[in-house]
Amino acid sequence: MLVEDFHGARGATACLLAEGHARIAFLGNPPALYTGAERLRGFWAAHEEAAVEPDSALICQGLVGAATAEQATLDLLHLPDGPTALFCTNNRISQGAIRALYKAGTTLPLAGFDDFDLSDILGLPLTLVSYDADEIGRQAAQLLIDRHRPDPHDALRSAPRGRSLRATAGRPRKSKA
């Protein structure tokens, strides 16, 4: 089980588009991060599937926390033709965007990644891509354990002179006659 960055972003954005929002702001972490790149790719894919051209003026990348997301959201809200909905790539960015909406005295639908405490009582139209972090951790640990189990073909045998020779599967060792 891995977090489906691309599919989650595409699905969440598709929900906003299905509600009639054509001006969706993208509030994302740095594009060099895999999650940021995949979530932007999913955002674009949802727009392409809906035949809606995203407005590049509404795409903000490089946000590193709630404070930068709050400021970016405030800036977007002050545009003459601002967003009608927001997509945020993680919970810190969502929290900053929500704080900006509160300060601006407005509500917009928000879709994003990662659930966060009290999201269910904010009274905002939220769509959150959520996953079980504990289960992801368990599966990642199991993958790591499985990866480091010795392969029976990699077993070491003791040679007569105290040297270790790597056993080779399927090939008999040459013996000196």
N, C-alpha and C positions, 0 to 999 in steps of 0.2 A: 504494500500500500504506500503510495507516494501521493503527495499533494499534487493534484492535477491543475497546475497553474494556468495552462492554456485553456483547458476545457472549463474550468471554474470561472475564469474571466469572461470567456465567450458566453457562457450561460447566464451569468449575472448581468452582463451588458445586454444580452438578448431580452432579458426580462424588462429592462428599462425601455428598450426600443419597442417592445410589444405594448407597453403602456402609452406609446405615442411620443416618447422623448427623442427628438432628433438632435438636440444640442446637449450632449453628455460630456461633461468635463472628465478628463482622466488625470487623477492625482497619483503619481507613482514614485517609487523609490528610484535610485540611480539605475540607468539603463544597462550599466555594466554588470549588474546583478542578474543572475539567471532568472530569478523569480520575476524581477521587474520586466525583463525582456519578454518572457513568456506571457505575462499578464497583459502587456501592451499588445502583443501579437493576437491574443484572444479577444481583446477589446476591438481591434481592427477587423478581425474575422467576423465578429458579430455584426459590425456595421456593413461589411461587404455582403454578408448573407441577407441583410435587410435592405440592401441597395440604398444605403444612407452614407453620404460622405461625411466623415468626422471633420470637425473644424480644428485645424492645427493650433489655432489661438487658444483652444480649450484644453490642450495637452500640456501638462506640467510634470516634468520628470526631475529626478535628482533630489526629491524630498527625503529628508532623513529622520523626520520625527514629527511630533504633533505641532510644534511651533512653526516649522517651515510649511507644513500643510495648512495650518490656520491662515498664515499670511498669503499663501498662494490662493486659497479659497476666497479670502476677502478681495484679493485683486481680481479674481474671475467674476465675483459678484458685482463689481463696479464697472465691468465692461458694458458698453451700450447694448450689446446683444449677447448677454451672458448665458450661462448654462441653465437648462431646465431640470437637470439631474446630475448626480456626481457618481463616479466610479473611483474607489480608493483601493490601492493595492495591499494595504495591511491595516491592522487595527490602530496603530499609532497615527497613521495618516487619516483614518476615519475619525478618530477622536479629535484631531485638529480641525478637520473639516466641519464636524458637528459644532465645535466651539465657535467657529467663524459664522456658521448659520445662526447660532444663538445670538452672537454679538450683532449681527446684521438684522436681527428680528425677522428672519424668514425661515421657511422650511422648504427643502427640496428633497425629493427621493434620493436616497443614497444606497448604492450597492458596493460591496467591498469584500475583501478577504479577512478572515479571522474574526471570530466572535470576541466579545469583550464584556467585562462585568457591567451590568446595568443596561446593556443595549436593549434589553426587552422592555424597559420601562421609560425609555426616553420620549415616547410619543411621536417619533419620527417614522416616516415610511422607510424602513431599512430592509435590505435584502443582503444577507451575509453568507458567504461561502464558508462553511464551517467544517472542521474535521477533528478527529479524535487524536490529539497530540500524543497522549499516552500510548495509544495503539501504534502510531507511527514510530515512536521511540522503541517499543518492543520489537516491531518488525525490523527496524534498522539494526538493533542489537543482534537479532537472530541472523540477519544477513552477514554481519561481521563475524559472528561465531562460525557460521557455516563456511565462510571464506577462508578461515584460518585452521580448519580441521585438516590434519595431514592426509594427503593422498596416499593410499596404500602403495602406489608405485614409487613414491618418493622415500620409502623407508631406507634406512642405512643398514648395511650389513658389515659385520666385522671381518676384516681380511686377516689372513694368517700372521702377518707381520705387524699387526696392531694398527694398520691403516684402515680408514673407512672408505668403502666404495659405494657409490650410489647404485642401487639395484636398477636394472633396466628391464622393464616389462617386455616379455615376449622374446628376448634374446638371451641365449645361454652365455655364460661367461666362458671365455677361452681359458683352457687350462694348459699349463706348460707340461710337455711330455718328457 
